Amino acid sequence: MEILPFLLAPFLASLILTGIHAYLGVHVVERGVIFVDLALAQIAALGATVAILMGMDPHAGGAYWLSLLFTFVGAAVFAFARTRRGRIPQEAFIGIAYAVASATAILAMSKATGETEHLKDMLVGNILAVSMRDVAKTAILYGVIGVFHYIFRKQFLLISTDPAQAEAKGLSIRFWDFLFYASFGFVVTSSVAIAGVLLVFCYLVVPSVGAMLFADRIGRRLAIGWTMGTLVSALGVYFSVLFDTPTGATIVCTFGAVLILMFLVYLLFFAREHKPTREVAISGKSAETPVHQ
């Protein structure tokens, strides 16, 4: 019981991460750019490295804004790389950006060996070290981004789920993609500093993937994703206390175990209901028949 107050801030932080990342994860999975958060996180780390080389305090506002500037450049690259008729998948550009940013950060860190611990903290994170002040600041930032996405939810969802229709309606795919990735960069830059890359990736992808097993509509996916993220956060924090293990890694493993359990439930009780169908012509009429794998 004595340690529970100490875990309150990490638990609240995990709930905030669940709220914003489960929503963004729906877009990421629909777009098929699963590793975009890793790429943007590495680009942000490169910005922090450059800030250190310029003599900035890694904990000061200047380093944070420089990281965001690098993230915005990455957002522009990803937005420009997406074309409906493009021959090269957007995921390829994301992978290349991740590799180049990682290599450049390594080269830069070799010139700033005295500050590599700060960069390690940014990439690995330590959710146990989060304070209530950090929780409040993060909640305000994510709240603003959430309001922004709510106002323009129709545009963002249409471009993520049906870019051809969005283009037919006259929406600028690249412009709205840039706004999406720029707001995504705000979230990733802040989240990785708190929780680390692995935990942020799990909050982004795992709830959305688990929700897709049981729901097709966006609203239901969000409800399932938020519920899953909240329960996993509580279980992960509880298991970390019970087994005396690192909280972040424990939550990641709990995510994996719960996703496996959800997949088994889907196979046992829901797989037949979601069997894909195809249309066949019968005497001038159409009928749906199961597709046998």
C-alpha positions in Angstrom: 0.0 0.0 0.0 2.9 2.4 0.7 4.1 2.2 -3.0 0.6 2.8 -4.5 0.8 6.7 -4.2 4.2 6.5 -5.9 2.6 4.7 -8.9 -0.3 7.1 -9.2 1.5 9.5 -11.6 2.8 6.7 -13.9 -0.7 5.2 -14.0 -2.3 8.5 -14.9 0.3 9.0 -17.5 -0.4 5.6 -19.0 -4.1 6.6 -19.2 -3.3 9.8 -21.0 -1.1 7.8 -23.4 -4.0 5.4 -24.0 -6.5 8.2 -24.8 -4.5 9.8 -27.6 -2.5 6.8 -28.9 -5.5 4.5 -29.3 -7.1 7.1 -31.5 -4.0 7.8 -33.5 -3.5 4.1 -33.8 -6.7 3.7 -35.8 -5.4 6.1 -38.4 -1.9 4.5 -38.4 -3.3 1.0 -38.9 -5.8 2.1 -41.6 -3.0 3.9 -43.5 -0.7 0.9 -43.2 2.2 3.0 -41.8 2.7 0.9 -38.6 6.3 2.1 -37.9 5.7 5.9 -38.4 5.9 6.6 -34.7 9.4 4.9 -34.5 10.6 7.0 -37.4 9.3 10.3 -36.0 10.7 9.4 -32.6 14.1 8.8 -34.1 13.9 12.1 -36.1 13.0 13.9 -32.9 16.0 12.3 -31.2 18.2 13.5 -34.0 16.9 17.0 -33.3 17.7 16.7 -29.7 21.2 15.5 -30.6 21.8 18.5 -32.8 20.5 20.8 -30.0 23.1 19.3 -27.7 25.9 19.8 -30.3 24.8 23.4 -30.5 25.3 23.8 -26.7 21.6 23.7 -25.7 20.4 22.2 -22.4 18.7 18.9 -23.3 16.0 19.7 -20.7 15.4 23.3 -21.9 12.7 24.5 -24.2 15.1 25.2 -27.0 16.0 21.6 -27.4 12.4 20.5 -27.4 11.4 23.0 -30.1 14.3 22.0 -32.2 13.2 18.4 -31.9 9.7 19.4 -33.0 11.2 21.3 -36.0 13.0 18.1 -37.1 9.7 16.2 -36.6 7.8 18.7 -38.8 10.4 18.2 -41.5 9.8 14.4 -41.2 6.1 15.1 -41.3 6.5 17.0 -44.6 8.5 14.2 -46.1 6.0 11.6 -45.2 3.1 13.7 -46.5 4.9 14.3 -49.8 5.8 10.6 -50.1 2.2 9.5 -50.0 0.5 9.3 -53.4 -2.5 7.3 -54.3 -0.9 6.0 -57.5 2.7 5.9 -56.2 4.8 2.9 -57.2 6.8 3.0 -54.0 5.0 2.3 -50.7 5.0 5.0 -48.2 6.2 2.5 -45.6 9.5 2.3 -47.6 10.1 6.0 -47.2 9.3 5.7 -43.5 11.8 2.9 -43.1 14.5 4.9 -45.0 13.9 7.9 -42.8 14.2 5.9 -39.7 17.5 4.3 -40.8 19.0 7.6 -42.0 17.9 9.5 -38.8 19.3 6.7 -36.6 22.7 6.7 -38.4 22.9 10.5 -38.3 22.1 10.5 -34.6 24.8 7.9 -34.0 27.3 10.1 -35.8 26.2 13.1 -33.9 26.3 11.4 -30.5 29.9 10.4 -31.2 30.7 14.1 -31.0 28.7 14.6 -27.8 29.7 11.6 -25.7 29.2 13.5 -22.5 25.4 13.9 -23.1 24.5 10.5 -24.5 22.7 9.6 -21.2 20.1 12.3 -21.9 19.5 10.9 -25.4 19.2 7.4 -23.9 16.6 8.7 -21.5 14.7 10.3 -24.4 14.6 7.0 -26.4 14.2 4.5 -23.6 12.1 6.6 -21.2 11.2 6.0 -17.6 7.6 6.2 -16.9 8.2 5.7 -13.1 10.0 9.0 -13.1 7.1 11.0 -14.4 5.7 13.6 -12.0 2.2 15.0 -11.5 3.4 18.2 -13.2 4.5 16.2 -16.2 1.1 14.5 -16.2 -0.7 17.8 -16.2 1.4 19.3 -19.0 1.0 16.3 -21.1 -2.8 16.1 -20.5 -3.1 19.8 -21.6 -1.0 19.3 -24.7 -2.8 16.1 -25.8 -6.2 17.7 -25.0 -5.4 20.5 -27.4 -4.4 18.0 -30.1 -7.5 16.0 -29.4 -9.7 19.0 -29.9 -7.9 19.7 -33.2 -8.5 16.2 -34.4 -12.1 16.3 -33.3 -12.8 19.5 -35.2 -11.3 18.1 -38.4 -12.2 14.4 -37.7 -14.1 14.0 -41.0 -11.2 15.0 -43.1 -8.7 12.9 -41.2 -10.8 9.8 -41.1 -11.8 10.0 -44.8 -8.2 10.4 -45.9 -7.1 7.5 -43.7 -10.0 5.1 -44.6 -10.8 6.1 -48.2 -8.1 8.4 -49.8 -9.7 8.0 -53.3 -13.0 9.4 -52.1 -11.2 12.2 -50.3 -9.4 13.1 -53.4 -12.6 13.0 -55.4 -14.1 15.5 -52.9 -11.3 17.9 -53.6 -9.3 17.4 -50.3 -5.6 18.0 -50.6 -4.1 14.6 -49.5 -0.6 16.0 -48.9 -1.9 19.1 -46.9 -4.0 17.0 -44.5 -1.3 14.4 -44.3 1.1 17.0 -43.2 -1.3 18.3 -40.5 -1.8 14.7 -39.3 1.9 13.9 -39.1 2.7 17.3 -37.6 0.2 16.8 -34.8 1.4 13.2 -34.5 4.9 14.6 -34.1 3.8 16.7 -31.1 2.4 13.5 -29.4 5.4 11.3 -30.2 8.0 13.8 -29.1 6.3 14.2 -25.7 5.3 10.5 -25.2 8.7 9.0 -26.0 10.4 11.3 -23.4 8.0 9.9 -20.8 7.5 6.3 -21.7 10.1 5.3 -24.2 9.8 4.0 -27.8 8.6 0.4 -27.0 5.8 1.4 -24.7 4.6 4.2 -27.0 4.6 1.8 -29.9 2.4 -0.6 -28.0 -0.1 2.1 -26.9 -0.3 3.2 -30.6 -0.7 -0.1 -32.3 -1.8 -2.9 -30.0 -5.2 -1.4 -28.9 -6.1 -0.7 -32.5 -5.2 -4.2 -33.7 -7.1 -5.8 -30.8 -10.2 -3.7 -31.6 -10.1 -4.6 -35.3 -10.7 -8.2 -34.3 -14.1 -7.4 -33.0 -15.3 -4.2 -34.7 -15.3 -2.6 -38.1 -16.7 0.8 -37.2 -14.4 3.5 -35.9 -16.4 4.3 -32.8 -16.5 0.8 -31.6 -12.8 0.4 -32.3 -12.0 3.4 -30.2 -14.2 2.1 -27.3 -12.5 -1.3 -27.4 -9.1 0.3 -27.7 -9.6 2.7 -24.9 -11.0 -0.1 -22.6 -8.1 -2.4 -23.5 -5.5 0.3 -22.9 -7.0 1.2 -19.5 -7.2 -2.3 -18.3 -3.7 -3.2 -19.5 -2.3 -0.1 -17.9 -3.8 -1.0 -14.5 -2.7 -4.7 -14.8 0.8 -3.7 -15.9 1.3 -1.4 -13.0 -0.1 -4.0 -10.6 2.1 -6.7 -12.0 5.2 -4.5 -11.8 4.5 -4.0 -8.1 3.6 -7.7 -7.5 6.7 -9.1 -9.3 9.0 -6.1 -8.6 9.8 -5.5 -12.4 10.2 -2.4 -14.5 6.8 -0.8 -15.1 7.3 0.1 -18.7 8.5 -3.3 -19.8 5.8 -5.0 -17.7 3.0 -3.0 -19.4 4.5 -3.9 -22.8 4.5 -7.7 -21.9 0.9 -7.3 -20.5 -0.1 -5.8 -23.9 1.3 -8.8 -25.7 -0.4 -11.3 -23.4 -3.8 -9.6 -23.6 -3.6 -9.3 -27.4 -2.9 -13.1 -27.6 -5.9 -13.7 -25.3 -8.1 -11.5 -27.4 -7.0 -13.3 -30.6 -7.8 -16.7 -29.0 -11.2 -15.5 -28.1 -11.7 -14.2 -31.6 -10.7 -17.6 -33.1 -13.0 -19.5 -30.8 -16.2 -17.4 -30.9 -16.1 -14.8 -33.7 -14.0 -16.1 -36.6 -16.9 -17.8 -38.4 -19.1 -14.7 -38.1 -16.4 -12.7 -39.8 -15.6 -15.1 -42.6 -15.0 -13.1 -45.8 -17.5 -13.4 -48.6 -17.5 -12.9 -52.4 -20.2 -12.2 -54.9 -21.0 -14.8 -57.6 -23.5 -14.3 -60.4 -26.4 -16.7 -60.4 -29.0 -16.4 -63.2 -28.4 -12.7 -63.5 -28.6 -12.2 -59.7 -25.8 -11.9 -57.2 -25.3 -14.0 -54.1 -22.6 -14.1 -51.4 -20.7 -17.3 -50.8 -18.0 -18.0 -48.3 -14.4 -17.7 -49.5 -12.5 -20.9 -48.5 -9.0 -20.2 -47.5 
